[in-house]
Amino acid sequence: MPKSATQVVHEILFSAVVDAIVAVKKASQGLPNALLRDLGTVHANTSFADLPPSLQAAVNEAVKMTFGRLLQEGYEISPRQAAKPPAHGRAPVSPGPISDRPRRPRPNGRPPKGAPGDVRGQRPRNRRGPDRPGTKS
């Protein structure tokens, strides 16, 4: 049974992390202080260039191995612009402009909100004159 993409990526990432740890341990040559110093240099804002050379080599090797493994498992890797649309299935059909659709009657008998003749949500007109409520005549 073929592995899912999640399983493949999980295995790849686990392998890359283990390889990176082994590379840092190897670079310290068994000296605990050197190992702690090298681990202390790695933090959230560390760039690739700031990593110790042995760790950079391990990461480069992990990237090469990742692409090889994905290709071996049958996955295609291509730039986003070169991605092909799916070969099966129909193209999505647009429903057309909203004005072409028939309107459904409203259960309460009022026109839909925002339709011509609907006064809900509109400001009252500014009426002037003696019949205006709240004015003195």
C-alpha positions, 0 to 999 in steps of 0.5 A: 500500500502506498504511503500518504504524503503526510507519512512521507514528509513525517519520515523525511523531517524525522530523519532530517532532525536526527541527522542534524543532531548527529552532525552537531554531536559529531562537530563537538568531538565528544566535548560537552562544553562544545556541544552546549556552545553549538546548541546555544548558537541555534535559536529562532532568529538564526539564519542558515549562514549562522549555523555551524558548518557541519550542521549546514552540510547536514541540512543540505544533505537532508534537502537533497535526500528529501527531493529524491525521496519524494520523487521516489515515492511518486510525487511531482515537484514543480514550480507553482507557475508550471503546475498542471491543472487536474486532468480529470473532472469538469471545469467549474461552471460559473452561475452567471450574473446575479441579475439573470437569476430569478428572485425567490419570493420572501416568506414574509411578503416583503422585498429582499433587503436592498431591493427597490422598494425596501425602506429598511436600513435607509435614513429618513429623508430630511424634511423641512417645514412646519409639519416636521416632527419635533419642530416648533411652528 
